[in-house]
Amino acid sequence: MPFQKPQEHPAFDEFVATIAALRNPDGGCPWDLEQTHASIASNMLEEAYEAVDAIEHDDVPHMREELGDVLLQVVLQSQIAKDAGEFTIDDVCADVNAKIVRRHPHVFGDARGGSANDVITMWDQIKLQEKQAAEAAAGDGAGDAPVREPGLLDSVSVNFPALMQAQKISRKAAAVGFEWEALDDVWAKVDEEVAELKEAYAAAPKDEAGMILHDDADAVSRVELEFGDVMFTLVNVARRMGISAEESLRRTCAKFRTRWEAMEDAAQASGDDLREMDIDALEALWQAAKAEEA
């Protein structure tokens, strides 16, 4: 079936007009008029997480609602920018459209895409080329004052969840050639990092339960750093496998929640309290909850 261009989107234009009316100094909403980029920045994160939650639960009605809330943040931020003479929603759409076309030469150009992993590699390389071109253009008009050039990792937000941040960092490093030759090499690095973690933990002062004594800040720091190295390397295992470390852990957390709720329901049905059960009884409930998933 030949590709058909999507229809016009009058509802989008109507929504943009609605947000503009809320920001109208003459008769607009007092709350909306007071907002700035910074004052509602956290709303973007909150709405994005709620949209992801609806997607993960395959809750289509809520997905539709939450995606609307994400769109609200985009349009409202763009209207705030328009009011300040910075940019408009049309600029946002034009910029992202140009970027998507530019980074998909296998669709809109002569390049060949191959597999999904090939496309990701191509995306990272094109993004790096764009960054280098922008830096070169900025340098042409720069003065003599020394200014730190933007680094490769500057575009990876430190506010991302740690696993997501680690995977994005490693992807960027791999795009410039800082990469293991094979997945087995990454597994070998995991073994090396685990050994270093065990060594740091063995050397740290601990209580009778094996908890590191936090009055030794240096020991705590060493173990935390080694543990972080293990996790960072495992993220690279995920990247080389072509899966998301963040999504993997989120799914495991969701699985654990589901099983724990089943354990609570089973305990309540039998008149027991999980807090008073021994480990053998808890393990039996866990295995029963696990079996229900099969």
C-alpha positions as a Python dict, from the first residue, in 0.01 Angstrom:
ca = {
    (1, 'M'): (0, 0, 0),
    (2, 'P'): (157, 335, -101),
    (3, 'F'): (239, 587, 170),
    (4, 'Q'): (-38, 838, 230),
    (5, 'K'): (33, 1173, 387),
    (6, 'P'): (-157, 1224, 715),
    (7, 'Q'): (-462, 1447, 712),
    (8, 'E'): (-466, 1800, 844),
    (9, 'H'): (-488, 1846, 1222),
    (10, 'P'): (-736, 2124, 1302),
    (11, 'A'): (-770, 1998, 1661),
    (12, 'F'): (-402, 2077, 1717),
    (13, 'D'): (-445, 2434, 1591),
    (14, 'E'): (-753, 2473, 1812),
    (15, 'F'): (-557, 2351, 2114),
    (16, 'V'): (-273, 2596, 2042),
    (17, 'A'): (-533, 2875, 2023),
    (18, 'T'): (-682, 2762, 2356),
    (19, 'I'): (-344, 2783, 2531),
    (20, 'A'): (-282, 3123, 2374),
    (21, 'A'): (-616, 3242, 2517),
    (22, 'L'): (-513, 3121, 2864),
    (23, 'R'): (-200, 3337, 2834),
    (24, 'N'): (-386, 3639, 2697),
    (25, 'P'): (-315, 3937, 2929),
    (26, 'D'): (-665, 4064, 2854),
    (27, 'G'): (-900, 3807, 3002),
    (28, 'G'): (-666, 3509, 3032),
    (29, 'C'): (-614, 3280, 3330),
    (30, 'P'): (-423, 3443, 3620),
    (31, 'W'): (-243, 3119, 3703),
    (32, 'D'): (-129, 3053, 3346),
    (33, 'L'): (-16, 3413, 3307),
    (34, 'E'): (212, 3379, 3609),
    (35, 'Q'): (393, 3071, 3481),
    (36, 'T'): (749, 3073, 3350),
    (37, 'H'): (965, 2808, 3186),
    (38, 'A'): (1116, 2725, 3526),
    (39, 'S'): (797, 2729, 3731),
    (40, 'I'): (638, 2442, 3537),
    (41, 'A'): (953, 2254, 3436),
    (42, 'S'): (889, 1972, 3685),
    (43, 'N'): (542, 1922, 3538),
    (44, 'M'): (704, 1796, 3218),
    (45, 'L'): (876, 1514, 3407),
    (46, 'E'): (565, 1428, 3606),
    (47, 'E'): (340, 1408, 3302),
    (48, 'A'): (598, 1208, 3104),
    (49, 'Y'): (626, 951, 3385),
    (50, 'E'): (246, 921, 3405),
    (51, 'A'): (232, 865, 3028),
    (52, 'V'): (497, 593, 3055),
    (53, 'D'): (300, 431, 3338),
    (54, 'A'): (-14, 418, 3120),
    (55, 'I'): (187, 271, 2832),
    (56, 'E'): (343, 3, 3052),
    (57, 'H'): (0, -96, 3183),
    (58, 'D'): (-140, -104, 2827),
    (59, 'D'): (-409, 134, 2952),
    (60, 'V'): (-513, 288, 2622),
    (61, 'P'): (-774, 536, 2757),
    (62, 'H'): (-527, 673, 3013),
    (63, 'M'): (-250, 667, 2753),
    (64, 'R'): (-458, 900, 2538),
    (65, 'E'): (-522, 1128, 2837),
    (66, 'E'): (-161, 1132, 2960),
    (67, 'L'): (-18, 1197, 2613),
    (68, 'G'): (-252, 1496, 2602),
    (69, 'D'): (-104, 1617, 2930),
    (70, 'V'): (248, 1582, 2786),
    (71, 'L'): (138, 1778, 2478),
    (72, 'L'): (-6, 2045, 2709),
    (73, 'Q'): (338, 2097, 2861),
    (74, 'V'): (498, 2133, 2517),
    (75, 'V'): (239, 2380, 2390),
    (76, 'L'): (230, 2582, 2714),
    (77, 'Q'): (611, 2608, 2726),
    (78, 'S'): (606, 2717, 2361),
    (79, 'Q'): (341, 2981, 2431),
    (80, 'I'): (548, 3115, 2721),
    (81, 'A'): (841, 3136, 2480),
    (82, 'K'): (629, 3312, 2217),
    (83, 'D'): (514, 3568, 2472),
    (84, 'A'): (880, 3634, 2557),
    (85, 'G'): (979, 3662, 2190),
    (86, 'E'): (1195, 3348, 2206),
    (87, 'F'): (1029, 3097, 1970),
    (88, 'T'): (687, 2956, 1876),
    (89, 'I'): (523, 2614, 1859),
    (90, 'D'): (573, 2633, 1481),
    (91, 'D'): (948, 2674, 1538),
    (92, 'V'): (945, 2369, 1766),
    (93, 'C'): (760, 2158, 1507),
    (94, 'A'): (978, 2279, 1219),
    (95, 'D'): (1300, 2213, 1410),
    (96, 'V'): (1210, 1862, 1520),
    (97, 'N'): (1074, 1774, 1174),
    (98, 'A'): (1399, 1888, 1010),
    (99, 'K'): (1601, 1690, 1264),
    (100, 'I'): (1401, 1371, 1213),
    (101, 'V'): (1432, 1397, 833),
    (102, 'R'): (1806, 1469, 864),
    (103, 'R'): (1866, 1174, 1096),
    (104, 'H'): (1671, 928, 879),
    (105, 'P'): (1864, 933, 551),
    (106, 'H'): (1763, 569, 504),
    (107, 'V'): (1401, 690, 472),
    (108, 'F'): (1434, 1038, 323),
    (109, 'G'): (1768, 997, 146),
    (110, 'D'): (1986, 741, -26),
    (111, 'A'): (2136, 565, 278),
    (112, 'R'): (2048, 206, 366),
    (113, 'G'): (1908, 143, 713),
    (114, 'G'): (1967, -229, 768),
    (115, 'S'): (1865, -341, 1116),
    (116, 'A'): (1722, -134, 1401),
    (117, 'N'): (2065, -138, 1568),
    (118, 'D'): (2219, -4, 1245),
    (119, 'V'): (1969, 282, 1254),
    (120, 'I'): (2061, 366, 1615),
    (121, 'T'): (2431, 374, 1524),
    (122, 'M'): (2356, 595, 1223),
    (123, 'W'): (2148, 827, 1444),
    (124, 'D'): (2433, 867, 1693),
    (125, 'Q'): (2688, 933, 1420),
    (126, 'I'): (2470, 1193, 1247),
    (127, 'K'): (2402, 1358, 1582),
    (128, 'L'): (2776, 1377, 1649),
    (129, 'Q'): (2837, 1529, 1304),
    (130, 'E'): (2568, 1790, 1372),
    (131, 'K'): (2731, 1874, 1703),
    (132, 'Q'): (3075, 1912, 1542),
    (133, 'A'): (2930, 2133, 1267),
    (134, 'A'): (2755, 2353, 1524),
    (135, 'E'): (3076, 2387, 1725),
    (136, 'A'): (3270, 2480, 1412),
    (137, 'A'): (3011, 2742, 1318),
    (138, 'A'): (3019, 2887, 1669),
    (139, 'G'): (3399, 2898, 1658),
    (140, 'D'): (3401, 3102, 1338),
    (141, 'G'): (3240, 3393, 1517),
    (142, 'A'): (3412, 3354, 1851),
    (143, 'G'): (3639, 3612, 2001),
    (144, 'D'): (3975, 3560, 2170),
    (145, 'A'): (3832, 3482, 2514),
    (146, 'P'): (3892, 3114, 2604),
    (147, 'V'): (3562, 2927, 2622),
    (148, 'R'): (3523, 2559, 2698),
    (149, 'E'): (3398, 2379, 2391),
    (150, 'P'): (3081, 2173, 2445),
    (151, 'G'): (3171, 1817, 2539),
    (152, 'L'): (3039, 1495, 2390),
    (153, 'L'): (2828, 1418, 2697),
    (154, 'D'): (2695, 1767, 2765),
    (155, 'S'): (2363, 1688, 2599),
    (156, 'V'): (2295, 1396, 2835),
    (157, 'S'): (2093, 1547, 3117),
    (158, 'V'): (2217, 1475, 3469),
    (159, 'N'): (1848, 1470, 3567),
    (160, 'F'): (1782, 1149, 3371),
    (161, 'P'): (1729, 832, 3578),
    (162, 'A'): (2072, 683, 3640),
    (163, 'L'): (2029, 373, 3421),
    (164, 'M'): (1898, 580, 3131),
    (165, 'Q'): (2180, 830, 3176),
    (166, 'A'): (2439, 551, 3177),
    (167, 'Q'): (2302, 397, 2858),
    (168, 'K'): (2294, 731, 2676),
    (169, 'I'): (2649, 811, 2791),
    (170, 'S'): (2780, 476, 2671),
    (171, 'R'): (2599, 508, 2338),
    (172, 'K'): (2764, 843, 2274),
    (173, 'A'): (3108, 710, 2368),
    (174, 'A'): (3058, 409, 2140),
    (175, 'A'): (2960, 638, 1852),
    (176, 'V'): (3314, 785, 1853),
    (177, 'G'): (3481, 444, 1875),
    (178, 'F'): (3519, 399, 2253),
    (179, 'E'): (3368, 52, 2247),
    (180, 'W'): (3438, -314, 2321),
    (181, 'E'): (3489, -536, 2018),
    (182, 'A'): (3237, -800, 2126),
    (183, 'L'): (2973, -867, 2390),
    (184, 'D'): (3200, -1130, 2550),
    (185, 'D'): (3450, -852, 2621),
    (186, 'V'): (3181, -661, 2810),
    (187, 'W'): (3096, -972, 3013),
    (188, 'A'): (3465, -1004, 3102),
    (189, 'K'): (3458, -644, 3221),
    (190, 'V'): (3153, -724, 3436),
    (191, 'D'): (3347, -1007, 3603),
    (192, 'E'): (3640, -770, 3664),
    (193, 'E'): (3416, -503, 3819),
    (194, 'V'): (3235, -757, 4039),
    (195, 'A'): (3572, -878, 4172),
    (196, 'E'): (3672, -519, 4252),
    (197, 'L'): (3339, -462, 4430),
    (198, 'K'): (3386, -773, 4642),
    (199, 'E'): (3740, -662, 4729),
    (200, 'A'): (3625, -313, 4834),
    (201, 'Y'): (3341, -460, 5040),
    (202, 'A'): (3571, -712, 5210),
    (203, 'A'): (3804, -432, 5316),
    (204, 'A'): (3526, -210, 5455),
    (205, 'P'): (3435, -215, 5827),
    (206, 'K'): (3096, -383, 5879),
    (207, 'D'): (2853, -459, 6157),
    (208, 'E'): (2740, -810, 6253),
    (209, 'A'): (2474, -808, 5981),
    (210, 'G'): (2729, -718, 5712),
    (211, 'M'): (2621, -356, 5674),
    (212, 'I'): (2907, -114, 5605),
    (213, 'L'): (2968, 122, 5895),
    (214, 'H'): (2885, 469, 5771),
    (215, 'D'): (3122, 636, 6011),
    (216, 'D'): (3393, 537, 5762),
    (217, 'A'): (3297, 767, 5475),
    (218, 'D'): (3592, 663, 5258),
    (219, 'A'): (3497, 296, 5277),
    (220, 'V'): (3135, 372, 5192),
    (221, 'S'): (3246, 584, 4897),
    (222, 'R'): (3479, 312, 4763),
    (223, 'V'): (3209, 45, 4775),
    (224, 'E'): (2949, 275, 4620),
    (225, 'L'): (3184, 361, 4334),
    (226, 'E'): (3267, -5, 4271),
    (227, 'F'): (2899, -97, 4282),
    (228, 'G'): (2831, 183, 4035),
    (229, 'D'): (3101, 44, 3805),
    (230, 'V'): (2928, -296, 3807),
    (231, 'M'): (2594, -139, 3720),
    (232, 'F'): (2744, 85, 3450),
    (233, 'T'): (2910, -214, 3286),
    (234, 'L'): (2587, -415, 3300),
    (235, 'V'): (2414, -124, 3127),
    (236, 'N'): (2666, -169, 2847),
    (237, 'V'): (2568, -536, 2831),
    (238, 'A'): (2208, -423, 2778),
    (239, 'R'): (2314, -172, 2514),
    (240, 'R'): (2512, -433, 2322),
    (241, 'M'): (2214, -669, 2343),
    (242, 'G'): (1991, -397, 2200),
    (243, 'I'): (1764, -362, 2503),
    (244, 'S'): (1695, -79, 2748),
    (245, 'A'): (1848, -118, 3094),
    (246, 'E'): (1599, 134, 3234),
    (247, 'E'): (1300, -46, 3087),
    (248, 'S'): (1435, -384, 3202),
    (249, 'L'): (1463, -272, 3564),
    (250, 'R'): (1124, -99, 3553),
    (251, 'R'): (967, -424, 3433),
    (252, 'T'): (1139, -620, 3709),
    (253, 'C'): (1014, -371, 3970),
    (254, 'A'): (661, -406, 3829),
    (255, 'K'): (692, -785, 3841),
    (256, 'F'): (808, -774, 4202),
    (257, 'R'): (516, -546, 4296),
    (258, 'T'): (267, -785, 4134),
    (259, 'R'): (410, -1089, 4313),
    (260, 'W'): (425, -910, 4647),
    (261, 'E'): (63, -802, 4617),
    (262, 'A'): (-30, -1164, 4545),
    (263, 'M'): (161, -1270, 4857),
    (264, 'E'): (-24, -1011, 5064),
    (265, 'D'): (-359, -1127, 4927),
    (266, 'A'): (-277, -1491, 5000),
    (267, 'A'): (-161, -1412, 5353),
    (268, 'Q'): (-470, -1204, 5422),
    (269, 'A'): (-697, -1481, 5290),
    (270, 'S'): (-543, -1727, 5536),
    (271, 'G'): (-549, -1479, 5824),
    (272, 'D'): (-171, -1439, 5836),
    (273, 'D'): (52, -1133, 5855),
    (274, 'L'): (353, -1124, 5623),
    (275, 'R'): (551, -936, 5888),
    (276, 'E'): (517, -1227, 6128),
    (277, 'M'): (599, -1509, 5882),
    (278, 'D'): (940, -1677, 5866),
    (279, 'I'): (1152, -1687, 5551),
    (280, 'D'): (1035, -2038, 5455),
    (281, 'A'): (669, -1933, 5463),
    (282, 'L'): (746, -1616, 5269),
    (283, 'E'): (940, -1813, 5007),
    (284, 'A'): (645, -2053, 4970),
    (285, 'L'): (411, -1759, 4908),
    (286, 'W'): (660, -1612, 4660),
    (287, 'Q'): (683, -1937, 4464),
    (288, 'A'): (303, -1966, 4462),
    (289, 'A'): (271, -1610, 4328),
    (290, 'K'): (537, -1687, 4067),
    (291, 'A'): (354, -2004, 3962),
    (292, 'E'): (34, -1804, 3903),
    (293, 'E'): (213, -1607, 3630),
    (294, 'A'): (297, -1918, 3427),
}
